[in-house]
């Protein structure tokens, strides 16, 4: 049997399918830390956090900003179901910078035990991720 060199990757957000193609590898932000997948990986299911999803086709690395969801890894297929996912070219860096500043200002005036604090913290995490991935434009 020939060694498997690629696997199928599907990335779907709440509003659309972003990717459906054969790739060589991925790295993704799990809730418990970043994980990588190569062809023939052991199957598992994990929750996604906020971060950069990198997928490689040949020697070309491509990126998405993802936020929350799930990843299902099978021997020949990876399915990413993200609450939110964006290509770097879709990210408005000025808007992300404004969102970051707004969230940082809110965090200074909120109690860490409040619901609003957690919401502002999530907003900040999203903005920082968008800025990071948005700067990966090629």
PEDASUL-V143514 format. One record per residue. RES is the residue in one letter. PSI is psi in radians with two decimals (999 if undefined). OMEGA is omega in degrees with one decimal (* if undefined). Layout:
# PEDASUL-V143514
RES&PSI&OMEGA  RES&PSI&OMEGA
This chain:
# PEDASUL-V143514
X&2.31&-179.4  X&2.53&178.8  X&2.33&179.5  X&2.27&-177.9  X&-0.23&179.3  X&2.88&172.8  X&2.89&-177.7  X&2.36&177.6  X&2.21&171.6  X&2.24&173.9  X&2.12&-176.6  X&2.32&173.8  X&-3.07&179.4  X&-0.37&-174.3  X&-0.26&-175.8  X&2.89&171.8  X&2.20&-177.2  X&-0.66&-175.9  X&2.42&169.5  X&1.56&-178.3  X&2.97&179.4  X&2.32&-176.3  X&2.92&179.9  X&-0.56&179.0  X&2.85&172.5  X&2.74&163.0  X&2.50&-175.9  X&2.75&-179.7  X&1.79&174.5  X&2.81&177.3  X&-0.51&-178.9  X&0.15&-179.3  X&2.90&-178.5  X&2.53&176.4  X&2.70&178.3  X&2.66&179.3  X&2.28&173.1  X&2.91&179.4  X&2.42&178.0  X&0.28&-178.4  X&2.63&175.3  X&2.31&-179.3  X&2.49&172.5  X&2.91&177.6  X&2.35&-178.9  X&2.74&175.4  X&2.48&176.4  X&2.61&171.5  X&-2.64&177.8  X&2.29&178.3  X&-2.86&-176.5  X&2.23&171.3  X&2.12&176.5  X&2.34&172.1  X&2.55&-173.3  X&2.31&173.5  X&1.94&-171.8  X&-2.23&178.6  X&0.02&-178.2  X&2.17&175.3  X&2.36&176.5  X&2.73&-172.1  X&2.69&170.9  X&2.58&168.2  X&2.18&179.7  X&2.68&179.3  X&2.01&174.1  X&2.79&-179.5  X&-2.62&-177.2  X&2.69&174.0  X&2.26&175.2  X&2.08&-178.9  X&2.17&174.9  X&3.03&-177.4  X&-0.70&-174.0  X&0.15&-175.8  X&2.47&172.7  X&2.25&176.8  X&2.16&177.3  X&2.09&175.8  X&1.79&-174.1  X&2.48&173.9  X&-0.67&179.2  X&2.43&176.7  X&2.40&-178.1  X&2.48&170.1  X&2.64&179.1  X&-0.66&-178.1  X&-0.28&-179.8  X&-0.16&-174.9  X&2.23&175.5  X&1.81&-175.1  X&-0.62&178.5  X&-0.73&178.5  X&-0.67&178.6  X&-0.70&177.3  X&-0.72&178.7  X&-0.73&177.7  X&-0.71&178.1  X&-0.84&180.0  X&-0.73&179.1  X&-0.80&-179.5  X&-0.72&178.8  X&-0.71&178.0  X&-0.74&179.5  X&-0.72&-176.7  X&-0.51&-179.5  X&-0.38&-173.3  X&0.17&-176.5  X&2.63&174.4  X&2.41&-179.4  X&-0.29&179.5  X&-0.10&-175.4  X&2.70&175.7  X&-0.67&-179.1  X&-0.61&177.9  X&-0.81&179.5  X&-0.67&177.8  X&-0.74&178.6  X&-0.64&177.8  X&-0.73&177.4  X&-0.69&177.6  X&-0.74&179.1  X&-0.78&-180.0  X&-0.75&178.4  X&-0.81&-178.5  X&-0.77&179.6  X&-0.73&178.3  X&-0.76&178.7  X&-0.74&179.5  X&-0.78&179.4  X&-0.95&-176.2  X&-0.65&178.2  X&-0.53&177.8  X&-0.06&177.6  X&0.09&-179.9  X&2.49&-178.7  X&999&*
